[in-house]
């Protein structure tokens, strides 16, 4: 039986939902460090900025990124994904917060218009075949004057991944059964764990990784190995994507010296949006 309740559009399938479903089924525990990660990924928004707000979490995975806004006092939200294992994990994570609906829905098929104060997607649209289409759907779902935020992989400081891991992922890992990829992820995880303890700390990301357990570190390595698509975007590319989505007041932050958090405001006046 398929892990999805309905047939998946080829564009959706290209984003590897079934492979991420495997990940979120096997790494569904909540960890204290996830709170700090979320605050870094959403650096433009202070905890008080969530209070009383209605949010949309696009590509919610196991639900951890919808969990933290609720602890900050959000009014509620909608968390969407397409793989049944991801959705089941999200429902368990968000069980204390019935104000958050967990719904089967792809980033391309968001059926909301002008409803949410904050629309965000953490680590998802860089895995999509048509990220600009997903971002347009996110912008549509935001209220006029609402905020749209994405966190994506950066190209800067990721040369090893772009030039070595990406070819390996495309040629080998993305074609292997996901269980095999998970097994193989142990070996680079051990190598990275050892390197971090031997002094690999040249950038902020490595200093952050050094604080993590081997299991958490393996989940991150596995996450890098499993997708069919993974874009690594420069600052200019991220800003261009946000502007093409019709957003105003765009702000970017370099996260851990390897990734980008970008936020923009949906113009209240449609005419001003068209003129940009």
N, C-alpha and C positions, 0 to 999 in steps of 0.2 A: 504494500500500500504506500502511496506517496505521502511524504511528510507535509504536503500542502493540501488544504481542504478543497481547492479548486485548481483548474489548470492554470499554469503560470505563463504569462506573456513572455516570448523569447527575450525581450529587452530586460524584463525583471530577472529571468533565469540567468542572464549574463552576469548579473551582480552577485552570483553565488549564494543565494539565500539558504540553500540546503546545507552548504558547507559552514556558514556562520551559525546555522541552527545546531549543528553538531557541536560547535564551540560553546554556544551558550547553554547547551544541555550539560556539557561536561565541566564548565567553569561558571556555575550559576551562583556561587556563594558571594555574599556581600562582605567586602573587606573595608576596614577603617580608612585605608589609604585612598579608596575610591572617592571619598569626600574631597580630599585635596586635589585629586585629578580633575574632578568636575569643576572645582573653583578655578583651576588653571585654564581649562578648556573654555570656560564661560567667563573669562576674566573681565569682560566689559560690563558684566552685571554683578552687582553686589547682592548679598543675600536679601537685603531689604527690597531690592528691585523686583523680587519674585512675589512679595507679599500681596495677597489678594488678586493675583493675576491668573488668567487662564492660559494654559500652554499646550502646544502640540509638539510631541517628540517623534521625529521622523526616523524610522529605523531603530526602534527602541531596544532591540536585542533582549537581554535579560532584565531590562527595566531599571537598571541602576541610575540612569540619568534622569528618569522621571521621579525617582525616590527623593533625591536631594532637594529639588524645588518644593516638594511638599513639606519637608522639614523646615524650610525657610518661610513657610506660611502661604504658599500658593493656594488659590481657591480650588484648583482642580485642573484636569487636563485630559488629553487624549494621547495614548501611546500606540503607535502603529508599527507593524512588521508583517512579514508574509509567511515565515516558516513556523509551523505549529510548535516545534520545540522551543523556539525563541519566545513565542507568545505564552506558552505554558510557564516558562521560567519567569517571564515578566509578570504574569498574574500572581505567582508566588511571592515575588519580590514586593509587589505593590499591594498585596493583600491588606496591609494596615491602612491603606488609603483608598477607600471605595470611590472617592471623588475623581480618581483617575480611571478612565475607561481604557481597556486594552482591546484593540480591534485589529482584525486581519485586513490590511490595506497596504498597497505598495506606495512608494514615494511618487510614482507617476499617476496615481489614481486617487489622490486626496480629494474627497468630495465635500470640502468645506470652503466657504467663501466669506472672508471678512469676519471670522469668529474669534480669533485668538489674539491675546496681547503679546505673547512671545511664541515664535515658531523656531524650533532649533533642530539641528541634526549633527550629531557627534560621531565623526569617523565613519560616515556612511556614503555621502554623495561622491567621494573620490573612488568608490568601488562600483559606480554605476556607468552604464554604457552611454547614457545621455544625462549627465549631471545638470545641464542647463534646463532641461525639461522638468526635472525634479525641483530645482530651485524656483522655477516659475510657479509650480503648484504650491510650494511653500509660501511664496509671496502672496498668492491669491488667498490662501487660508488666513493670513494675518489681517487684523483690523487696520483700517487706515490710521497711520500713526503708530502702529505696532512695530515690534522689533523682530528681525529675522537674523538668526545666528548660525554659522557653520564652523565646525572644526575639521581641518583637513591636513593631510600629510604635506609637509613642505619639501621642496626640492633642495633647498639650501642645507648643507651639512649631511645630506643623505646620499652622497655619491656612491658609497659601497652598496647600498640597497638598490639604487637606480641602475648601476652598471653591472652588478654581480648577481644580487638576489633576484632582481626582476627577470632577467633572462632565464635563470634557473626555474623560477616560479612558472613562467609562461611555458617553457619547454618540458618541464618534468613535474613539479609539484601540483600544478593545477590539473594535470591529467591523471594523477594517481588517486586511488581510493582515499577518502578523507581519513580513514583510520590509519592508513599507512603513513600519511603526512603527519598525523599526530604522533605516531611512534618516532618518526624521523626528527621531529622537532626537539626531542629530548637532547640530541647530541650537540647541536649549536647552542642550545640553552645552557648546557653544562660548560661549554667552552666560554660563553659570554659570562656566566656566573663566575668562573675562575678568573677571567680577564679583569672583571670589575674589582675583584678582591686583590688582584695584583697591581692595581693602580690605574686602570682605565677610567679617567675622569675628566677628559679634555673639554667636554661640554656639559651643560646643565642636565641634559637628558641622561647621560651616563651616571651622574651623581644621584639622580633620582632613582634610576634602576638599581643602584647599589644597595638601596634601602629595602628592596623587595625580596620576598621569599623565592626560592627556586621554583615553586609551583606557579606563583604569579608571573615570574619572569618567563617561564615556559609558555604560559597563556599568551603573552605578548609576542614571543617568537612564532608561535603557532599561528597567531592572527596575521602575521606578516607572510607566512608561507602558504596559507590556504586559498586566497581569492583568485579568481580568474582575471579580474581587473583590479588594478591599483594605480591610481594617478598620483604623481608627486608634483605639486604645483609650486611655482615661484610666487613671491608676493605679488608681482605684476599680474600673473595669471589669475590669482584669487580675486584681486581687486577688479579685474576685467569681468570676471564671472558675476560678481555682485552688481556691478554697474549694468551689465546686460540684463540682469533680473529686474531692473527698474528701481533699485533701492537708492535711497539718499542718505547723507550723513554717514558714509561708510568709514568704519574704523577697523584697523587690523592690528593684531598683536602677535609677536613671534613667541611661540610657546615652547619652552624647554630647548630652544635653539634648533628645533627640527620640524616644527609644524606651525600652522597658522590658524588663529581664531579670528573670524571676521563677522562683523555685525553691521546691519544697515536698517534704516527706518523705511517702512512703506509710506510713501507720500499720502497725505490726506486728500490732496487734490489730484485726480487722475490726469488732468491736463499737464501738471508739473512733472508727473512721471513720464508722460510721452515726450516731453521736451528734453529729457536728459539723454 
